[in-house]
């Protein structure tokens, strides 16, 4: 579901990097990987090129106002009500892109929203709804996003679940184990950057942790300063699935998190294939 979670590290990464022009070669495009792990891709929206965060947890394409004002859109009475990961309610306008050219392929009639935000060199988010029928690969080693010509295959398959709101938004999740014991469902969020592990604060007691021994911080919402969320930071023994495991990860237990958990995707593998329609991620490295 729609969310933007921006950290100081993300802002510094965006300012520090020089966004180079990207060109489509066959069915692959180069990825710009920020030091924070955020993925930047180029797309052409209704004839206008821009650079976007590729965000598997964004829910819907989101274009910043400075970019969106040049698109061919009429005033819309449609809207989408969604929630950020922290539970903050967002009601956003809903439009449709007549044409998006992305990685050599054209997508038509794709839902999107807009927001008044400015980030150096970034024009918004590209999310998953338009890729429901299209298999794709994220290759961290070669820094490419690929539309394969042949159907994806692998002996290592991670089942995923889809969450949608009237087919306007699309998020993906999967099951993982905490400390080799507790099986929970987590949102898979490339928009969180690398090595991001958030869990509901309900798991502090379930995991037998002492809240007083965790580092506690409080952060105000970027959208409404009156809304503040507490984060309890500490470590787990492990996070794992059938093919990947992270030992002693640094994690945050988030007050009011609407998911059991939310993680980045880089820990799953260096080369990941996605088939949203068949609800599968393929480990290809």
C-alpha positions as a printed Julia matrix, in Angstrom:
285×3 Matrix{Float64}:
   0.0     0.0     0.0
   1.06    3.59   -0.64
   3.87    4.78    1.56
   6.95    6.95    1.52
   9.49    6.38    4.26
  12.41    8.75    3.81
  15.4     8.81    6.13
  18.26   11.25    6.51
  20.52    8.63    4.93
  18.21    8.53    1.89
  18.27   12.31    1.46
  22.06   12.41    1.68
  22.35    9.54   -0.79
  20.13   11.28   -3.32
  22.0    14.56   -3.04
  25.4    12.86   -3.31
  24.75   10.8    -6.43
  24.84   12.09  -10.01
  21.88   10.65  -11.92
  23.13    9.67  -15.36
  20.93    9.32  -18.46
  19.72    5.76  -18.85
  19.16    4.04  -22.17
  17.2     0.94  -22.94
  19.27   -1.89  -24.35
  17.22   -4.89  -25.48
  15.0    -5.78  -22.53
  17.23   -4.53  -19.72
  18.03   -1.17  -18.21
  20.85   -0.22  -15.84
  19.94    0.39  -12.22
  21.38    3.22  -10.22
  21.97    1.89   -6.69
  22.26    4.61   -4.08
  24.58    4.02   -1.1
  21.43    3.46    0.96
  20.4     0.61   -1.37
  17.52    2.45   -3.04
  17.05    1.53   -6.7
  16.72    4.29   -9.3
  15.3     3.61  -12.78
  14.34    5.72  -15.78
  10.86    5.71  -17.29
   9.04    7.84  -19.85
   5.57    8.92  -18.75
   3.37   10.35  -21.51
   6.49   11.45  -23.4
   8.26   12.94  -20.38
  11.38   11.18  -19.08
  12.18   11.0   -15.4
  14.15    9.13  -12.76
  12.18    7.14  -10.21
  12.7     5.02   -7.12
  11.75    1.44   -8.0
   9.6     0.61   -5.01
   8.04   -2.84   -4.53
   6.36   -1.54   -1.37
   4.98    1.68   -2.84
   1.63    0.21   -3.85
   1.0     2.61   -6.74
   3.02    4.79   -9.12
   3.57    8.17   -7.49
   4.78   11.25   -9.36
   5.97   14.38   -7.59
   3.99   17.52   -8.42
   6.77   19.27  -10.38
   6.88   16.28  -12.74
   3.13   15.58  -12.77
   2.1    19.14  -13.67
   3.42   18.58  -17.2
   1.42   15.37  -17.71
  -1.81   15.29  -19.67
  -4.19   14.86  -16.76
  -7.57   16.33  -15.95
  -8.83   17.12  -12.48
  -9.89   13.85  -10.88
 -12.75   13.12   -8.51
 -11.31    9.62   -7.92
  -9.12    8.96   -4.91
  -7.4     6.2    -2.98
  -7.4     5.93    0.8
  -4.42    3.99    2.07
  -2.18    3.7     5.08
   1.53    4.17    5.56
   3.38    1.34    7.26
   3.12    3.24   10.55
  -0.68    3.36   10.26
  -0.92    6.97    9.13
  -3.99    7.43    6.93
  -3.42    8.97    3.5
  -6.1    10.03    1.01
  -4.54   10.71   -2.37
  -5.89   11.71   -5.81
  -6.14    8.96   -8.4
  -5.25    9.43  -12.09
  -4.36    7.11  -14.98
  -1.3     7.3   -17.24
  -2.19    6.88  -20.91
   1.35    5.64  -21.67
   4.43    4.64  -19.68
   7.51    3.41  -21.53
   9.68    1.36  -19.23
  12.54   -0.93  -20.15
  11.57   -1.08  -23.83
   7.93   -1.91  -23.15
   4.87    0.35  -23.22
   2.21    0.15  -20.5
  -1.17    1.82  -20.95
  -3.94    3.03  -18.66
  -1.92    2.66  -15.44
  -3.18    4.17  -12.15
  -1.01    6.74  -10.41
  -1.15    9.44   -7.79
   0.74   12.67   -7.12
   2.34   14.31   -4.12
   4.01   17.65   -3.43
   7.57   16.56   -2.67
  10.99   17.53   -3.96
  14.04   15.23   -3.99
  17.16   16.09   -5.97
  17.18   14.14   -9.25
  14.08   12.08   -8.35
  10.64   12.46   -9.95
   8.64    9.91   -7.95
   8.14    6.17   -7.45
   7.56    3.35   -9.92
   5.65    0.51   -8.25
   4.26   -2.91   -9.09
   0.69   -2.66  -10.53
   1.78   -2.22  -14.16
   4.12   -5.24  -13.9
   1.45   -7.76  -12.89
   1.56   -9.43  -16.34
   5.31   -8.93  -16.87
   8.08  -11.05  -15.34
  11.14   -9.07  -14.3
  14.56   -9.58  -12.75
  16.48   -7.35  -10.36
  20.19   -8.11  -10.71
  22.11   -6.38   -7.93
  25.51   -7.61   -9.14
  25.2    -6.35  -12.74
  22.92   -3.49  -11.66
  20.21   -4.24  -14.17
  16.46   -4.56  -14.31
  15.59   -7.18  -16.93
  12.44   -8.3   -18.72
  13.4   -11.9   -19.61
  12.45  -13.25  -23.03
  11.89  -16.75  -21.66
   9.79  -17.77  -18.7
  11.62  -17.62  -15.41
  12.71  -20.91  -13.86
  14.63  -21.8   -10.73
  14.95  -24.58   -8.2
  14.67  -21.93   -5.51
  11.21  -20.4    -5.39
   9.82  -18.13   -2.69
   6.0   -18.02   -2.6
   4.57  -14.53   -2.25
   1.17  -13.1    -1.45
  -0.48  -10.11   -3.17
  -2.39   -7.28   -1.52
  -4.49   -5.03   -3.74
  -7.05   -2.26   -3.37
  -9.62   -2.57   -6.17
  -6.73   -3.42   -8.54
  -5.44    0.15   -8.21
  -2.54   -0.71   -5.9
  -0.38   -3.81   -5.47
   2.0    -4.91   -2.71
   3.78   -8.22   -2.16
   4.61  -10.13    1.0
   6.08  -13.46    2.06
   6.58  -15.6     5.15
   9.82  -15.61    7.14
  11.01  -17.02   10.43
  12.27  -14.97   13.34
  14.89  -16.77   15.45
  14.11  -20.02   13.55
  10.82  -20.22   15.47
   8.21  -17.56   14.79
   6.65  -17.63   11.31
   5.34  -14.21   10.29
   4.26  -12.42    7.13
   6.36   -9.47    5.95
   5.86   -6.83    3.27
   8.72   -6.9     0.72
   9.83   -3.32    0.24
  12.68   -2.37   -2.09
  11.8     1.25   -1.31
  13.23    0.76    2.18
  16.78    0.48    0.83
  19.16   -2.26    1.97
  19.06   -4.29    5.18
  15.9    -2.76    6.57
  14.0    -4.95    9.04
  10.87   -3.6    10.73
   8.53   -5.6    12.93
   5.43   -4.83   14.92
   6.19   -3.79   18.49
   3.88   -6.65   19.53
   6.8    -9.0    18.91
   8.97   -7.45   21.63
   7.25   -9.52   24.31
   6.6   -12.52   22.03
  10.33  -12.79   21.36
  11.11  -12.5    25.05
  12.93   -9.18   24.73
  13.09   -6.57   27.45
  11.74   -3.3    26.1
  13.81   -1.3    28.6
  17.01   -2.67   27.02
  16.07   -1.56   23.51
  17.08    1.8    22.05
  13.97    3.96   21.88
  13.54    6.8    19.38
  10.53    8.83   18.33
  10.0    10.27   14.87
   7.44   12.75   13.62
   5.64   12.05   10.33
   6.98   13.87    7.26
   3.36   14.59    6.33
   1.85   15.5     9.69
   4.31   16.58   12.43
   1.64   16.0    15.06
   1.77   12.25   14.38
   4.73   10.62   16.1
   5.86    6.99   16.06
   8.13    5.17   18.5
  10.85    2.8    17.29
  12.47    0.2    19.55
  15.83   -0.79   18.08
  17.71   -3.96   18.87
  18.91   -7.26   17.4
  17.44  -10.67   16.64
  19.19  -14.01   16.47
  18.13  -14.44   12.83
  15.65  -13.77   10.04
  15.28  -16.54    7.47
  13.32  -18.41    4.85
  14.13  -21.62    2.97
  16.97  -20.03    0.94
  18.3   -17.02    2.84
  19.27  -16.21    6.39
  20.54  -13.09    8.15
  22.34  -13.62   11.45
  22.16  -11.03   14.22
  20.35   -8.39   12.13
  19.74   -4.93   13.51
  15.96   -4.48   13.62
  13.31   -1.97   14.62
  10.1    -2.79   16.43
   7.67   -0.13   15.24
   4.75    1.17   17.22
   1.48    0.72   15.31
   3.05   -1.05   12.32
   0.17   -2.28   10.14
   2.1    -5.39    9.06
   3.59   -8.19   11.14
   6.83   -7.11    9.5
   8.35   -5.19    6.61
  11.78   -5.88    5.12
  14.01   -4.86    2.25
  14.54   -7.39   -0.57
  18.35   -7.37   -0.98
  18.83  -10.04    1.73
  16.87  -12.58   -0.37
  19.55  -12.82   -3.07
  21.75  -10.95   -5.52
  19.59  -11.82   -8.53
  15.83  -12.04   -8.01
  13.14  -12.92  -10.57
   9.54  -11.87  -10.0
   6.33  -13.4   -11.38
   3.5   -11.49   -9.72
   0.72  -13.29  -11.56
   1.93  -16.71  -10.36
   2.92  -15.29   -6.96
   6.54  -16.39   -7.04
  10.04  -14.97   -6.55
  12.88  -16.95   -8.15
  16.37  -16.96   -6.62
  18.62  -16.82   -9.68
  22.09  -16.2    -8.24
